[in-house]
């Protein structure tokens, strides 16, 4: 499926969705064993429901089939709650953040779980996200739909990248959405060792941030490369060297390339990942 309207702005939908995602990330953070990389609170894209979902939650000693599942459907800003085959929808439009958190807490308590409000993340959200006090979709339906498609396509393309690097050890991690930056990505480890020095490659999609106020794909060799050692970027992307060093293809660049946006994105990611792998191996 092609990405719809790659030029269309998604910043308002991004900020509200990013805020809403904290509801389920906090639920996971409160109820799953903590991991050093905070991956216990990360989210996965579920293609069938078009939603970002937390890992299944269930009290200790209860069977896995009774687990509670929480997700955020971005296209209509709706919380999904399902358990033992029964699904409940909780639209967030015109709901305050406080009331939405109270709803999630109530669901969790009903299932013998700790409330999401009991968990506080160590990271700070961008001001535009932290300032969301009430969710609203008025006049922004296209933004939410477009943002959902970016995640849907990115999740599919990133699984393809993981398959391309299946020969690597330790290899690619799962495709996850990280609630602090709200990007969806996989990290490919080229070697074991200290995370600060061991070579690897981050490949993902950001829905936009301070660097680019639009969705963009990135391929980031780690540790960062010396800008003097970079080779030409594959089309339609460019190298970014300010603040971080990565191959980037923005929504605008993908649109300007013409053709099917998903195909353009796929070609860029595969070429960029291959190029970055060779550069990082030096």
N, C-alpha and C positions, 0 to 999 in steps of 0.2 A: 504494500500500500504506500503510495507516495505521501510525503509530508505536505499537508495542506498549508497554503499561504505562508511560505517560509519567511516572507518579509514582514508579516503581521506582528505588531508588538505584543508581548505577553507579560510585561512587567507587573501589571496589577494582579493578574491571575497568578503569577509566580509568587508574589509576596503573600497573598492570601493562602495559596496552596502550601507554601513553605510553613506558614504559621499553623495551618490545620494538621500538617504532617507531624508536628510536635505532639499532638494529642496521642497518636498511636505509638510514636517513638517513646514517649514518657511511660505509656502503659507497659511497653516491652522493658524499658529500663528499670521499672519498679518490680517486675516479676520474673525476669530471666537472670541467670547467673552472670555477673559482670565479667567482661573480657577487657584486657588491657587496651585493645584498639577500639573499644566501644561498639564492636560489631554486633553485640547482642541487641542494641537498639536500632540497628540499621534496618532498612526496608527492602523488600523485593518487589519487582513489577510482576503482577499476575496478568498475563495477556487475556485470559478468558473473561475476567471481570474488569479489565482496564483500570486496575487499581494498584496503588502502592500498599503493600501488606507487611505487617509485623510477623515475626515468627509465631507459631502457635503458642498459646498461653494456657497452662493448666496447673492447678495446685499439685504439690508433691504427692505422689502415691495414687494419683488418679490416672485412668487409662488415656492414652493419646487420642483415642477417637472421641473423647469428650472435650477436647481442647477448644478454647475460645479463639476465634480468628477475628482480627480487626484490620480494616483496610480503608484507604481514602481513594475514592473515585474522583479524579481531578476534573473530568469533563463536565460534571454537574455539581462539583464540590459537595460530595455526599459521603458520610461515613457508612461503611459496611460492617455489620456485625453478624457473624454466623457461628452456629454451634449445633453439632449433631444434625446437619442438613437444613436447619431452619435459619433463614436470613432475615435480618432487620435492617432497614434503611433509615438513616438520620440525616436529612438534608441540612446543610449548614447555612444556607442562604438566610440572611436576616436573623441569625442566631449570634449571641455574644460569645466571645471566647470563654468567659466565665461559665456560661450556661452549657456550652459544649463540653468543657472539662468536667462539669458536674455530671453530665449525662454519661460520659465515659467512666467516671469513677463509680457511678451507680451500676453500670453493666459489670464492671470488674468485681465489685463487692457481691453482686448477685451470684457470681460464679466462684466465690471463695478466693478472690485474688486481691492483691494490694491495689489501692487507688493510684491512678496515674499522678495525681497531685502530690503524692508522697515522694516522687522522684524529681530532682532538680539537676539539670545538666550543668556541666562545668563550663561549657562554651557560651559565648554571647552571640545572639542573633543579630543580623544586620538591622539597623534602626527601622527601616521600612517594614520589616517583618515583625520586630518586637512591638511596633506601634499598632499592629492590627488588634482592635478590640471587638469588632463586630464583622462577621463575614457577609459579603454582599456580591452578587453576581450581576446586578443591574447593568445592562448594556455591554457586558463583557463576555457574553456567552461564547463568542468566537475565540476570544483569548484563551478561555479555559479548554475549549475543544482543541485548539491548536497546540496548547502546551501538553495536553494528554497525548496527542499524536507524536510529539517530539519524544516523549518517554517511551511510548510503545515501539516506535521505530528504533530508538537507541538501544533498548533492551534486546531486540532481535539482532541488531548489528554487532553488539558487544558479545553476544553468545557466539557469533561467527568468528570474531577475533579470538575468543578463548579457544575455539577449535583449531584455529590457525597456529596457535602456540602450544598445542597439546604435547609436542615433543620436548618442551622446555621443562627443566627441573630446577627448583621446586614447582614452577609453573604458575598458571593463572588462577587467581582466586575467583569466587563467585561474583556475579554481577549484582551489586547492591547499591541502593540509594542511601546516601549518608545525610542524616537530618540536619547536621550543622551547616553544610554548604548546599545541600539539596541537589547535589550532582548524582548521577548514576554512572557507575564505573566498575571496571575490573582492574586489579593490580597484578601484573605478571612478574614474578620473582625469577631472576636469572641465577641467583646464588643465595645460599644460606648466610647467616651471620647477622651482625648488628644492622638494625633497620636504617640507621643513619648513614651507613656506608655500603651496605650490600646493594648490588646493582639490580635494577628492576625497571618496569615500564608501567606508568599509569595511563589507561585509555578510558575515556568517558565522554559524557555529555553534561555540560553545565547549562541550566536554564537561563543563565545570565547572572552577572554579579558586578562588582565595582570595575572589573577589567573590561567587560563588554556588556552593555545593556541589551542583550539579545541572546538567544540560545547559541551555543557553539560547542563543537567537538574539539577535544584536545587529546594529544598524545605527548606524555611527559616522561622523558628519560630521567631516571634517578640513579645516583646523584645528578644534579643539573649539569648539562654540558657547558663547556666553555663556548661562548658565542663565536669566538674566532674559529672554532672547528666545525661549524654548521655547514651542511650542504644545502643546495636549493630545496625549498619546500615543494612537495607535490601539490598540483592544482586541486582545488582552487584556494588552498590554504596559504599560510604564512608562518614564519617563526616569530614568536613573541620572546623578547629578551628582557623586558622591563618587569621587575618584580619576580618573575619566574621564567624558566626557559622551556618552551613547549611548542609543538606544531599545533596550529589552530586553524579551524575552518568555521567561520561564523555563518549565521543564518543568511546574512546578506551576501556573503561570498558564494554560498551554495546556490542561492537564487540566481545570482548573476552568471553562474556557470551554465545555466540553461539545462534542459532535459529533466528527467525524473529526479527529484530531490533525494529520494532514498538511494537511488543508484549512484548519484554523485557522492553522497555521504559515505556509502559503502566503499567506493573506490578510493576516496581520500583516506579513510581509516586504515584500509589494508596497506596502501602504499606508505602512509605515514608511519604505521607500526613497523613495517619491514625496514624502512629507512632508519628509524630511531633505534631499532635493534642492532643494526650494523654499526651505527655511530657509538652506541653504548658498549659494544663489544671491544672497541679499540682500547 
